[in-house]
Amino acid sequence: MILDTDTATDDALAVLLAVTSPKLKVEALTITCGNVGFEQQTKNALYTLQVAGKKGQIPVYQGSARPLVREVHGSATYVHGSDGMSDSFFPDPQQKPEKEHAVDAIIRLVGMYPNEVTIVAIGPLTNIALALLREPSIAKKIKGLYFMGGFYKFYGNINPGATYNAWVDPEAARVVFQSGIPITTVGFDVSVKSSVFTDEDYVRVEKLGTHYADFFMKINRIRRKYCKEHQKMNGSNHPDAITIAAVIDPTIVTQSVSRFVDVETRGELTLGALAIDELGVWGKSPNATICVEADELKFKKMVFDTLKMS
C-alpha cells in the first residue's frame, strides 16, 4: 500500500492506524500539497512514523508542492494549527525524506508489484495525477485507489458542492477519476456521521495514559475546537482515519453505491465538486464506488485499540 498524504492532524491518525496495523504493508508515504506548508507536512509524516516506532522502516517521498495548474491555495492552518499538529511544535524528526520524487516512487512501486498496490489518497490527488500523466500504463496496474473526498447527498466543507481535497487540485482529481483505476471514495458525509470523537470519547482517550493517546490528544486540540465551533459538530470528525480504517477492515463500510463520477474544474461556486451521476443521465458506466454509511462503533474500536498499544 502507498499512503499519499498532506500530513496534518487527521492524516497523522490515519498514518498511525496504517503503519501499526498487521493487516497492511505500507510500502511508502508520499507527500502531496495540501493542509499546511509542504516541508512541515513532510516533518509531520516523519514524526508520526517516529511516534509509531517505525523510524527508518517506511520511506517517505516528497511529491508536488503545488497543484497541477493552479496557484498554491491558502493553507488550512485554521483547522490544524500553524504546524499542522495543533501547534504542538514537536521536535524535528530523526528520519529524513528520500531523495527520489514521490511521483517516480509511485511509478516504480506500481511497476514492481503490478495489480498488488493499493493507493490510499487522503490529500489532494496531485501526485497520483502526475504519475498517471507521466506513465499512463500504471492505471491498469494499480489494484485500487481509496480517496478521502466528496460526499453523497450531503454538503461540502470548502464550498457548498466540494470538499477540501478535490478543491485544492480539481484538475488532478479529474485526471484520476477519468483514468480507469478502480476508485472507492470515503466522503466528508461519512466522517460526520460515523467518525466524530465526542467529549466523552476524548475523556476515554485521555484515561488510556499511553504514548499514542497523548499524541492523539495533542494533535487534535485545535481541530476539535474548530469542528465544534465552525462545523457545528459535537466533537472532531476524522475523515482520513475512517478512510484508512475502511482499507484495514472493509466491513466498516456498511453501505455503498457505484456511480459515474466526474469533477467540476470550472465552477465559480462549486469548484472541485465530485459530480455524481445519480440518474445515469450521462450514459456512462460507473467509475467509482461511493461509501454511503459506515459502522461508527467498529471505527472507534479500531482507533481505541490502536491508541492502547503504546
TORLOSE-594288 format. One record per residue (C-alpha): residue number from 1; x negated, y negated, z negated; residue in one letter. Coordinates in steps of 0.1 Angstrom, whole numbers, plus 5000, padded with zeros to 4 digits. Layout:
% residues N
NODE|NUM|X|Y|Z|a
...
% end
This chain:
% residues 310
NODE|1|5000|5000|5000|m
NODE|2|4989|4964|5007|i
NODE|3|5004|4937|4985|l
NODE|4|5005|4903|5002|d
NODE|5|5009|4877|4975|t
NODE|6|5008|4839|4968|d
NODE|7|5000|4848|4932|t
NODE|8|5017|4828|4905|a
NODE|9|5038|4837|4875|t
NODE|10|5062|4863|4891|d
NODE|11|5037|4876|4915|d
NODE|12|5014|4883|4886|a
NODE|13|5040|4905|4870|l
NODE|14|5045|4923|4903|a
NODE|15|5008|4928|4907|v
NODE|16|5007|4942|4871|l
NODE|17|5035|4966|4879|l
NODE|18|5020|4977|4911|a
NODE|19|4984|4984|4900|v
NODE|20|4994|5002|4868|t
NODE|21|5020|5025|4885|s
NODE|22|5009|5061|4890|p
NODE|23|5033|5062|4920|k
NODE|24|5014|5036|4941|l
NODE|25|4980|5035|4956|k
NODE|26|4972|4998|4961|v
NODE|27|4945|4996|4988|e
NODE|28|4943|4958|4987|a
NODE|29|4957|4925|4976|l
NODE|30|4959|4899|5003|t
NODE|31|4964|4862|4995|i
NODE|32|4987|4840|5016|t
NODE|33|4996|4804|5014|c
NODE|34|5024|4795|4990|g
NODE|35|5031|4787|4954|n
NODE|36|5001|4767|4943|v
NODE|37|4966|4758|4956|g
NODE|38|4951|4786|4977|f
NODE|39|4919|4791|4956|e
NODE|40|4940|4790|4924|q
NODE|41|4962|4818|4938|q
NODE|42|4932|4839|4945|t
NODE|43|4919|4834|4910|k
NODE|44|4953|4843|4896|n
NODE|45|4953|4876|4915|a
NODE|46|4918|4884|4904|l
NODE|47|4925|4875|4868|y
NODE|48|4957|4897|4868|t
NODE|49|4936|4927|4880|l
NODE|50|4912|4920|4852|q
NODE|51|4941|4919|4827|v
NODE|52|4953|4952|4841|a
NODE|53|4919|4968|4836|g
NODE|54|4914|4971|4874|k
NODE|55|4885|4947|4878|k
NODE|56|4864|4957|4908|g
NODE|57|4887|4986|4916|q
NODE|58|4910|4969|4941|i
NODE|59|4897|4944|4967|p
NODE|60|4912|4910|4971|v
NODE|61|4911|4894|5005|y
NODE|62|4918|4857|5012|q
NODE|63|4941|4851|5042|g
NODE|64|4956|4820|5057|s
NODE|65|4957|4789|5035|a
NODE|66|4983|4772|5058|r
NODE|67|5014|4782|5078|p
NODE|68|5012|4792|5114|l
NODE|69|5021|4759|5130|v
NODE|70|5034|4736|5102|r
NODE|71|5016|4714|5078|e
NODE|72|5009|4728|5043|v
NODE|73|5040|4723|5023|h
NODE|74|5042|4709|4988|g
NODE|75|5034|4735|4961|s
NODE|76|5058|4749|4936|a
NODE|77|5039|4738|4905|t
NODE|78|5072|4725|4891|y
NODE|79|5082|4762|4888|v
NODE|80|5049|4778|4880|h
NODE|81|5027|4751|4864|g
NODE|82|4997|4734|4878|s
NODE|83|4976|4766|4877|d
NODE|84|5005|4788|4888|g
NODE|85|5004|4806|4854|m
NODE|86|5025|4782|4833|s
NODE|87|4994|4761|4825|d
NODE|88|4977|4789|4807|s
NODE|89|4944|4779|4823|f
NODE|90|4929|4814|4820|f
NODE|91|4891|4817|4823|p
NODE|92|4876|4823|4858|d
NODE|93|4879|4860|4868|p
NODE|94|4848|4881|4869|q
NODE|95|4856|4898|4902|q
NODE|96|4852|4878|4934|k
NODE|97|4872|4879|4966|p
NODE|98|4859|4899|4996|e
NODE|99|4842|4882|5025|k
NODE|100|4865|4899|5050|e
NODE|101|4895|4879|5060|h
NODE|102|4929|4893|5049|a
NODE|103|4942|4895|5085|v
NODE|104|4912|4916|5095|d
NODE|105|4916|4938|5064|a
NODE|106|4953|4944|5072|i
NODE|107|4945|4954|5108|i
NODE|108|4916|4976|5097|r
NODE|109|4936|4994|5069|l
NODE|110|4966|5000|5091|v
NODE|111|4943|5014|5118|g
NODE|112|4926|5036|5093|m
NODE|113|4959|5050|5079|y
NODE|114|4984|5049|5107|p
NODE|115|5020|5053|5096|n
NODE|116|5009|5056|5059|e
NODE|117|5005|5020|5048|v
NODE|118|5035|5001|5034|t
NODE|119|5031|4963|5031|i
NODE|120|5048|4945|5003|v
NODE|121|5051|4908|5010|a
NODE|122|5060|4887|4980|i
NODE|123|5049|4854|4996|g
NODE|124|5052|4837|5030|p
NODE|125|5046|4861|5059|l
NODE|126|5017|4842|5075|t
NODE|127|4991|4869|5071|n
NODE|128|5014|4896|5084|i
NODE|129|5024|4875|5114|a
NODE|130|4987|4866|5122|l
NODE|131|4978|4903|5121|a
NODE|132|5007|4911|5145|l
NODE|133|4998|4883|5169|l
NODE|134|4961|4894|5169|r
NODE|135|4968|4931|5172|e
NODE|136|5005|4938|5182|p
NODE|137|5000|4976|5183|s
NODE|138|4999|4977|5145|i
NODE|139|5036|4972|5144|a
NODE|140|5041|5008|5153|k
NODE|141|5015|5020|5128|k
NODE|142|5029|5002|5097|i
NODE|143|5051|5026|5077|k
NODE|144|5073|4998|5064|g
NODE|145|5074|4963|5051|l
NODE|146|5092|4951|5020|y
NODE|147|5099|4914|5020|f
NODE|148|5109|4893|4990|m
NODE|149|5131|4867|5007|g
NODE|150|5165|4858|5019|g
NODE|151|5199|4867|5004|f
NODE|152|5231|4884|5012|y
NODE|153|5263|4864|5008|k
NODE|154|5247|4841|4982|f
NODE|155|5228|4808|4983|y
NODE|156|5193|4796|4988|g
NODE|157|5168|4783|4963|n
NODE|158|5149|4758|4985|i
NODE|159|5178|4746|5007|n
NODE|160|5214|4759|5009|p
NODE|161|5205|4785|5035|g
NODE|162|5170|4796|5028|a
NODE|163|5146|4809|5001|t
NODE|164|5111|4798|4995|y
NODE|165|5090|4825|5012|n
NODE|166|5107|4822|5046|a
NODE|167|5110|4784|5043|w
NODE|168|5072|4779|5038|v
NODE|169|5065|4795|5072|d
NODE|170|5096|4803|5092|p
NODE|171|5077|4809|5124|e
NODE|172|5057|4836|5107|a
NODE|173|5089|4852|5093|a
NODE|174|5104|4852|5128|r
NODE|175|5073|4870|5143|v
NODE|176|5076|4897|5116|v
NODE|177|5113|4902|5119|f
NODE|178|5110|4905|5157|q
NODE|179|5081|4929|5155|s
NODE|180|5099|4962|5152|g
NODE|181|5084|4970|5118|i
NODE|182|5109|4988|5095|p
NODE|183|5118|4960|5071|i
NODE|184|5135|4960|5038|t
NODE|185|5144|4927|5021|t
NODE|186|5150|4921|4985|v
NODE|187|5165|4887|4981|g
NODE|188|5170|4859|4957|f
NODE|189|5205|4871|4950|d
NODE|190|5193|4905|4938|v
NODE|191|5169|4888|4915|s
NODE|192|5195|4865|4900|v
NODE|193|5219|4894|4894|k
NODE|194|5195|4921|4883|s
NODE|195|5161|4907|4871|s
NODE|196|5169|4879|4846|v
NODE|197|5150|4882|4814|f
NODE|198|5172|4866|4787|t
NODE|199|5161|4850|4754|d
NODE|200|5168|4884|4738|e
NODE|201|5146|4901|4763|d
NODE|202|5118|4877|4755|y
NODE|203|5121|4884|4718|v
NODE|204|5118|4921|4726|r
NODE|205|5087|4915|4747|v
NODE|206|5070|4893|4720|e
NODE|207|5076|4920|4694|k
NODE|208|5057|4945|4715|l
NODE|209|5025|4928|4705|g
NODE|210|5005|4942|4734|t
NODE|211|4979|4926|4756|h
NODE|212|5003|4929|4786|y
NODE|213|5032|4915|4766|a
NODE|214|5011|4885|4756|d
NODE|215|5002|4879|4792|f
NODE|216|5038|4880|4802|f
NODE|217|5049|4855|4775|m
NODE|218|5021|4831|4785|k
NODE|219|5027|4831|4823|i
NODE|220|5064|4827|4820|n
NODE|221|5066|4797|4797|r
NODE|222|5072|4770|4824|i
NODE|223|5091|4794|4848|r
NODE|224|5115|4803|4820|r
NODE|225|5123|4767|4812|k
NODE|226|5127|4758|4849|y
NODE|227|5151|4787|4856|c
NODE|228|5173|4778|4827|k
NODE|229|5173|4740|4832|e
NODE|230|5174|4738|4870|h
NODE|231|5188|4770|4883|q
NODE|232|5214|4775|4856|k
NODE|233|5203|4810|4846|m
NODE|234|5203|4824|4811|n
NODE|235|5166|4832|4814|g
NODE|236|5140|4837|4840|s
NODE|237|5145|4858|4872|n
NODE|238|5117|4879|4886|h
NODE|239|5122|4884|4924|p
NODE|240|5087|4895|4932|d
NODE|241|5087|4920|4903|a
NODE|242|5120|4936|4913|i
NODE|243|5108|4939|4949|t
NODE|244|5077|4959|4938|i
NODE|245|5099|4978|4914|a
NODE|246|5121|4989|4943|a
NODE|247|5090|5003|4960|v
NODE|248|5079|5022|4929|i
NODE|249|5114|5036|4923|d
NODE|250|5137|5033|4953|p
NODE|251|5167|5044|4932|t
NODE|252|5166|5009|4916|i
NODE|253|5183|4998|4948|v
NODE|254|5219|5009|4944|t
NODE|255|5235|4994|4975|q
NODE|256|5220|4982|5008|s
NODE|257|5232|4973|5043|v
NODE|258|5215|4975|5077|s
NODE|259|5218|4944|5098|r
NODE|260|5201|4924|5126|f
NODE|261|5182|4895|5111|v
NODE|262|5166|4865|5128|d
NODE|263|5150|4834|5113|v
NODE|264|5160|4798|5116|e
NODE|265|5130|4778|5128|t
NODE|266|5146|4745|5140|r
NODE|267|5173|4737|5114|g
NODE|268|5174|4704|5097|e
NODE|269|5195|4716|5068|l
NODE|270|5187|4753|5067|t
NODE|271|5151|4757|5079|l
NODE|272|5138|4792|5070|g
NODE|273|5172|4808|5067|a
NODE|274|5174|4845|5074|l
NODE|275|5204|4846|5098|a
NODE|276|5222|4879|5092|i
NODE|277|5244|4891|5120|d
NODE|278|5272|4904|5098|e
NODE|279|5297|4910|5126|l
NODE|280|5274|4921|5153|g
NODE|281|5281|4891|5175|v
NODE|282|5246|4891|5189|w
NODE|283|5250|4927|5200|g
NODE|284|5216|4937|5187|k
NODE|285|5206|4968|5167|s
NODE|286|5198|4963|5130|p
NODE|287|5162|4955|5123|n
NODE|288|5163|4952|5086|a
NODE|289|5177|4970|5055|t
NODE|290|5190|4944|5031|i
NODE|291|5192|4952|4994|c
NODE|292|5225|4941|4980|v
NODE|293|5227|4955|4945|e
NODE|294|5201|4968|4921|a
NODE|295|5200|4985|4887|d
NODE|296|5191|4959|4861|e
NODE|297|5186|4984|4833|l
NODE|298|5162|5005|4854|k
NODE|299|5142|4974|4864|f
NODE|300|5139|4962|4828|k
NODE|301|5130|4996|4816|k
NODE|302|5101|4997|4841|m
NODE|303|5089|4963|4830|v
NODE|304|5091|4971|4793|f
NODE|305|5074|5005|4798|d
NODE|306|5046|4987|4816|t
NODE|307|5042|4959|4790|l
NODE|308|5040|4986|4763|k
NODE|309|5010|5002|4780|m
NODE|310|4982|4979|4767|s
% end
